Protein backbone atom coordinates (compact mmCIF):
# COMPACT_ATOMS: atom_id res chain seq x y z
CA UNK A 1 0.00 0.00 0.00
CA UNK A 2 2.84 2.38 0.88
CA UNK A 3 4.59 1.66 -2.42
CA UNK A 4 1.36 2.35 -4.32
CA UNK A 5 0.93 5.70 -2.50
CA UNK A 6 4.51 6.75 -3.27
CA UNK A 7 4.04 5.76 -6.89
CA UNK A 8 0.86 7.86 -7.18
CA UNK A 9 2.62 10.84 -5.61
CA UNK A 10 5.53 10.54 -8.03
CA UNK A 11 3.14 10.43 -10.98
CA UNK A 12 1.44 13.57 -9.71
CA UNK A 13 4.76 15.36 -9.31
CA UNK A 14 5.83 14.27 -12.76
CA UNK A 15 2.60 15.64 -14.27
CA UNK A 16 3.18 18.97 -12.53
CA UNK A 17 6.82 19.07 -13.64
CA UNK A 18 6.07 18.38 -17.28
CA UNK A 19 2.98 20.56 -17.73
CA UNK A 20 3.55 24.29 -18.16
CA UNK A 21 0.99 27.08 -18.12
CA UNK A 22 1.19 29.81 -20.75
CA UNK A 23 2.33 33.13 -19.29
CA UNK A 24 1.24 36.30 -21.08
CA UNK A 25 4.24 38.62 -21.08
CA UNK A 26 2.83 41.80 -22.66
CA UNK A 27 -0.31 43.83 -22.00
CA UNK A 28 -0.49 44.98 -25.64
CA UNK A 29 -2.65 43.39 -28.31
CA UNK A 30 0.08 42.23 -30.66
CA UNK A 31 0.51 39.30 -33.02
CA UNK A 32 4.00 38.94 -34.41
CA UNK A 33 6.84 36.47 -34.29
CA UNK A 34 8.89 37.71 -31.34
CA UNK A 35 9.70 36.62 -27.80
CA UNK A 36 6.64 38.32 -26.28
CA UNK A 37 3.43 36.37 -25.69
CA UNK A 38 0.23 38.43 -25.92
CA UNK A 39 -3.20 37.29 -24.79
CA UNK A 40 -4.36 37.04 -28.40
CA UNK A 41 -1.33 34.90 -29.31
CA UNK A 42 -1.80 32.67 -26.27
CA UNK A 43 -5.42 31.92 -27.18
CA UNK A 44 -4.53 31.36 -30.83
CA UNK A 45 -1.79 28.95 -29.75
CA UNK A 46 -4.37 26.92 -27.83
CA UNK A 47 -6.74 27.09 -30.81
CA UNK A 48 -3.95 25.52 -32.89
CA UNK A 49 -3.86 22.56 -30.52
CA UNK A 50 -0.79 23.45 -28.41
CA UNK A 51 1.94 22.57 -30.93
CA UNK A 52 5.16 21.58 -29.16
CA UNK A 53 7.19 24.13 -31.14
CA UNK A 54 5.16 26.96 -29.61
CA UNK A 55 3.70 29.97 -31.38
CA UNK A 56 5.16 33.49 -31.60
CA UNK A 57 6.61 33.50 -28.09
CA UNK A 58 3.85 31.43 -26.45
CA UNK A 59 3.96 27.90 -25.13
CA UNK A 60 6.18 25.05 -26.20
CA UNK A 61 6.60 21.38 -25.43
CA UNK A 62 4.23 20.06 -22.70
CA UNK A 63 2.26 23.31 -22.53
CA UNK A 64 -1.19 23.23 -20.93
CA UNK A 65 -4.33 25.14 -21.90
CA UNK A 66 -4.03 27.43 -18.87
CA UNK A 67 -3.24 31.10 -19.53
CA UNK A 68 -1.76 33.21 -16.73
CA UNK A 69 -2.21 36.96 -16.38
CA UNK A 70 -0.52 39.09 -13.72
CA UNK A 71 -2.51 40.58 -10.86
CA UNK A 72 -3.62 44.22 -11.20
CA UNK A 73 -2.45 44.60 -14.80
CA UNK A 74 -4.71 45.65 -17.69
CA UNK A 75 -4.50 43.71 -20.94
CA UNK A 76 -5.92 45.52 -23.96
CA UNK A 77 -7.74 43.95 -26.90
CA UNK A 78 -8.40 45.98 -30.05
CA UNK A 79 -10.97 43.50 -31.35
CA UNK A 80 -12.54 40.26 -30.18
CA UNK A 81 -10.69 36.96 -29.90
CA UNK A 82 -12.34 33.66 -30.85
CA UNK A 83 -11.90 30.77 -28.41
CA UNK A 84 -12.10 27.50 -30.34
CA UNK A 85 -10.50 25.14 -27.82
CA UNK A 86 -11.16 24.67 -24.11
CA UNK A 87 -9.01 26.81 -21.84
CA UNK A 88 -8.66 28.49 -18.47
CA UNK A 89 -7.77 32.17 -18.07
CA UNK A 90 -6.73 33.29 -14.60
CA UNK A 91 -4.72 35.85 -12.64
CA UNK A 92 -1.72 35.03 -10.49
CA UNK A 93 0.63 37.01 -8.29
CA UNK A 94 3.22 39.04 -10.18
CA UNK A 95 5.75 38.34 -7.43
CA UNK A 96 5.70 34.65 -8.22
CA UNK A 97 4.07 34.08 -11.59
CA UNK A 98 4.32 30.29 -11.41
CA UNK A 99 2.79 29.83 -7.98
CA UNK A 100 0.07 32.21 -6.78
CA UNK A 101 0.61 33.64 -3.30
CA UNK A 102 -1.38 31.94 -0.57
CA UNK A 103 -2.11 35.39 0.90
CA UNK A 104 -4.13 36.53 -2.12
CA UNK A 105 -7.80 37.28 -1.54
CA UNK A 106 -9.76 35.96 -4.55
CA UNK A 107 -11.27 38.75 -6.62
CA UNK A 108 -9.42 41.71 -5.10
CA UNK A 109 -6.29 41.77 -7.27
CA UNK A 110 -7.67 40.60 -10.58
CA UNK A 111 -6.02 41.30 -13.89
CA UNK A 112 -8.34 43.13 -16.30
CA UNK A 113 -8.98 42.39 -19.97
CA UNK A 114 -10.27 45.59 -21.60
CA UNK A 115 -11.75 46.28 -25.02
CA UNK A 116 -10.24 49.40 -26.61
CA UNK A 117 -12.29 49.23 -29.82
CA UNK A 118 -16.01 48.79 -30.50
CA UNK A 119 -16.43 45.04 -30.11
CA UNK A 120 -16.94 42.32 -27.55
CA UNK A 121 -13.93 40.66 -25.93
CA UNK A 122 -14.35 36.94 -26.51
CA UNK A 123 -16.44 34.67 -28.71
CA UNK A 124 -16.58 31.07 -27.52
CA UNK A 125 -17.08 29.05 -30.70
CA UNK A 126 -17.73 25.34 -30.30
CA UNK A 127 -17.36 23.29 -33.47
CA UNK A 128 -17.14 19.51 -33.61
CA UNK A 129 -15.99 19.57 -29.97
CA UNK A 130 -17.62 21.44 -27.11
CA UNK A 131 -15.50 24.38 -25.96
CA UNK A 132 -15.30 25.13 -22.22
CA UNK A 133 -13.85 28.50 -21.19
CA UNK A 134 -13.05 29.15 -17.52
CA UNK A 135 -12.44 32.69 -16.26
CA UNK A 136 -10.99 32.81 -12.74
CA UNK A 137 -10.07 36.02 -10.92
CA UNK A 138 -10.14 38.02 -14.15
CA UNK A 139 -12.06 41.26 -14.77
CA UNK A 140 -13.68 41.75 -18.17
CA UNK A 141 -14.20 45.39 -19.15
CA UNK A 142 -16.28 46.32 -22.18
CA UNK A 143 -15.82 49.10 -24.70
CA UNK A 144 -17.70 51.63 -22.55
CA UNK A 145 -19.66 52.97 -25.55
CA UNK A 146 -23.39 52.99 -26.21
CA UNK A 147 -23.00 49.68 -28.06
CA UNK A 148 -20.04 47.31 -28.23
CA UNK A 149 -21.65 44.53 -30.26
CA UNK A 150 -25.07 43.36 -31.36
CA UNK A 151 -24.92 40.11 -29.34
CA UNK A 152 -22.93 40.04 -26.13
CA UNK A 153 -21.19 43.21 -25.04
CA UNK A 154 -18.41 41.21 -23.36
CA UNK A 155 -18.94 37.56 -24.31
CA UNK A 156 -20.69 35.74 -27.13
CA UNK A 157 -21.02 32.16 -25.95
CA UNK A 158 -21.57 29.07 -28.05
CA UNK A 159 -20.11 26.66 -25.52
CA UNK A 160 -19.71 26.48 -21.75
CA UNK A 161 -18.39 29.49 -19.86
CA UNK A 162 -17.63 29.53 -16.15
CA UNK A 163 -16.89 32.70 -14.20
CA UNK A 164 -15.47 32.64 -10.67
CA UNK A 165 -14.39 35.71 -8.68
CA UNK A 166 -14.72 37.87 -11.78
CA UNK A 167 -16.05 41.36 -12.51
CA UNK A 168 -18.05 41.85 -15.71
CA UNK A 169 -18.57 45.53 -16.46
CA UNK A 170 -19.10 48.26 -19.07
CA UNK A 171 -20.47 45.90 -21.70
CA UNK A 172 -23.17 47.13 -24.09
CA UNK A 173 -25.18 45.36 -26.78
CA UNK A 174 -28.58 45.04 -28.33
CA UNK A 175 -28.94 41.60 -26.72
CA UNK A 176 -26.88 40.64 -23.69
CA UNK A 177 -25.05 43.66 -22.32
CA UNK A 178 -22.48 41.39 -20.67
CA UNK A 179 -23.18 37.94 -22.16
CA UNK A 180 -25.12 36.48 -25.06
CA UNK A 181 -25.76 32.76 -24.58
CA UNK A 182 -26.41 30.77 -27.76
CA UNK A 183 -29.06 28.06 -27.81
CA UNK A 184 -29.31 25.09 -30.17
CA UNK A 185 -26.73 24.18 -32.80
CA UNK A 186 -27.10 21.03 -34.95
CA UNK A 187 -29.85 19.82 -32.58
CA UNK A 188 -27.50 20.03 -29.60
CA UNK A 189 -27.92 22.51 -26.75
CA UNK A 190 -24.74 24.55 -26.89
CA UNK A 191 -24.75 27.43 -24.46
CA UNK A 192 -24.31 27.19 -20.70
CA UNK A 193 -23.24 30.05 -18.43
CA UNK A 194 -22.23 29.61 -14.78
CA UNK A 195 -21.35 32.64 -12.65
CA UNK A 196 -20.37 32.50 -8.99
CA UNK A 197 -18.70 34.82 -6.47
CA UNK A 198 -18.70 37.59 -9.08
CA UNK A 199 -19.79 41.19 -9.69
CA UNK A 200 -21.81 42.16 -12.78
CA UNK A 201 -22.01 45.95 -12.99
CA UNK A 202 -22.68 48.89 -15.36
CA UNK A 203 -23.71 46.84 -18.39
CA UNK A 204 -26.57 47.87 -20.67
CA UNK A 205 -28.70 46.41 -23.44
CA UNK A 206 -32.09 46.68 -25.06
CA UNK A 207 -32.70 43.08 -23.94
CA UNK A 208 -30.88 41.40 -21.07
CA UNK A 209 -28.37 43.89 -19.70
CA UNK A 210 -26.59 41.14 -17.75
CA UNK A 211 -27.43 38.05 -19.81
CA UNK A 212 -29.49 37.26 -22.87
CA UNK A 213 -29.95 33.50 -23.19
CA UNK A 214 -31.75 31.76 -26.03
CA UNK A 215 -32.63 28.97 -23.59
CA UNK A 216 -32.71 29.01 -19.74
CA UNK A 217 -29.32 27.30 -19.44
CA UNK A 218 -27.50 29.48 -16.91
CA UNK A 219 -26.70 29.66 -13.21
CA UNK A 220 -25.87 32.72 -11.09
CA UNK A 221 -24.93 32.07 -7.46
CA UNK A 222 -23.31 34.11 -4.67
CA UNK A 223 -22.91 37.06 -7.05
CA UNK A 224 -23.85 40.76 -7.07
CA UNK A 225 -25.80 42.40 -9.92
CA UNK A 226 -25.60 46.20 -9.75
CA UNK A 227 -26.43 49.23 -11.94
CA UNK A 228 -27.21 47.32 -15.12
CA UNK A 229 -29.71 48.90 -17.51
CA UNK A 230 -32.21 47.18 -19.79
CA UNK A 231 -34.12 49.62 -21.99
CA UNK A 232 -36.87 47.36 -23.36
CA UNK A 233 -39.97 47.23 -21.15
CA UNK A 234 -40.56 43.63 -22.25
CA UNK A 235 -37.15 42.41 -21.11
CA UNK A 236 -35.11 42.10 -17.90
CA UNK A 237 -31.48 42.17 -16.81
CA UNK A 238 -31.38 38.38 -17.02
CA UNK A 239 -33.54 37.26 -19.94
CA UNK A 240 -34.34 33.91 -21.51
CA UNK A 241 -35.97 34.00 -24.93
CA UNK A 242 -37.49 30.54 -24.44
CA UNK A 243 -38.67 28.83 -21.29
C-alpha positions, -999 to 999 in steps of 0.1 A, spaced: 0 0 0 28 24 9 46 17 -24 14 24 -43 9 57 -25 45 68 -33 40 58 -69 9 79 -72 26 108 -56 55 105 -80 31 104 -110 14 136 -97 48 154 -93 58 143 -128 26 156 -143 32 190 -125 68 191 -136 61 184 -173 30 206 -177 35 243 -182 10 271 -181 12 298 -207 23 331 -193 12 363 -211 42 386 -211 28 418 -227 -3 438 -220 -5 450 -256 -26 434 -283 1 422 -307 5 393 -330 40 389 -344 68 365 -343 89 377 -313 97 366 -278 66 383 -263 34 364 -257 2 384 -259 -32 373 -248 -44 370 -284 -13 349 -293 -18 327 -263 -54 319 -272 -45 314 -308 -18 289 -297 -44 269 -278 -67 271 -308 -40 255 -329 -39 226 -305 -8 234 -284 19 226 -309 52 216 -292 72 241 -311 52 270 -296 37 300 -314 52 335 -316 66 335 -281 39 314 -265 40 279 -251 62 251 -262 66 214 -254 42 201 -227 23 233 -225 -12 232 -209 -43 251 -219 -40 274 -189 -32 311 -195 -18 332 -167 -22 370 -164 -5 391 -137 -25 406 -109 -36 442 -112 -24 446 -148 -47 456 -177 -45 437 -209 -59 455 -240 -77 439 -269 -84 460 -301 -110 435 -313 -125 403 -302 -107 370 -299 -123 337 -309 -119 308 -284 -121 275 -303 -105 251 -278 -112 247 -241 -90 268 -218 -87 285 -185 -78 322 -181 -67 333 -146 -47 358 -126 -17 350 -105 6 370 -83 32 390 -102 57 383 -74 57 346 -82 41 341 -116 43 303 -114 28 298 -80 1 322 -68 6 336 -33 -14 319 -6 -21 354 9 -41 365 -21 -78 373 -15 -98 360 -45 -113 387 -66 -94 417 -51 -63 418 -73 -77 406 -106 -60 413 -139 -83 431 -163 -90 424 -200 -103 456 -216 -118 463 -250 -102 494 -266 -123 492 -298 -160 488 -305 -164 450 -301 -169 423 -276 -139 407 -259 -143 369 -265 -164 347 -287 -166 311 -275 -171 291 -307 -177 253 -303 -174 233 -335 -171 195 -336 -160 196 -300 -176 214 -271 -155 244 -260 -153 251 -222 -139 285 -212 -130 291 -175 -124 327 -163 -110 328 -127 -101 360 -109 -101 380 -142 -121 413 -148 -137 417 -182 -142 454 -192 -163 463 -222 -158 491 -247 -177 516 -226 -197 530 -256 -234 530 -262 -230 497 -281 -200 473 -282 -217 445 -303 -251 434 -314 -249 401 -293 -229 400 -261 -212 432 -250 -184 412 -234 -189 376 -243 -207 357 -271 -210 322 -259 -216 291 -281 -201 267 -255 -197 265 -217 -184 295 -199 -176 295 -162 -169 327 -142 -155 326 -107 -144 357 -87 -147 379 -118 -161 414 -125 -180 419 -157 -186 455 -165 -191 483 -191 -205 459 -217 -232 471 -241 -252 454 -268 -286 450 -283 -289 416 -267 -269 406 -237 -251 437 -223 -225 414 -207 -232 379 -222 -251 365 -251 -258 328 -246 -264 308 -278 -291 281 -278 -293 251 -302 -267 242 -328 -271 210 -349 -299 198 -326 -275 200 -296 -279 225 -267 -247 246 -269 -247 274 -245 -243 272 -207 -232 300 -184 -222 296 -148 -213 326 -127 -204 325 -90 -187 348 -65 -187 376 -91 -198 412 -97 -218 422 -128 -220 459 -130 -227 489 -154 -237 468 -184 -266 479 -207 -287 464 -234 -321 467 -251 -327 431 -239 -309 414 -211 -284 439 -197 -266 411 -178 -274 381 -198 -295 373 -229 -299 335 -232 -317 318 -260 -326 290 -236 -327 290 -197 -293 273 -194 -275 295 -169 -267 297 -132 -259 327 -111 -249 321 -75 -233 341 -47 -229 371 -71 -238 408 -71 -258 424 -99 -256 462 -97 -264 492 -119 -272 473 -151 -297 489 -175 -322 472 -198 -341 496 -220 -369 474 -234 -400 472 -212 -406 436 -222 -372 424 -211 -351 421 -179 -315 422 -168 -314 384 -170 -335 373 -199 -343 339 -215 -360 340 -249 -375 305 -244 -387 288 -213 
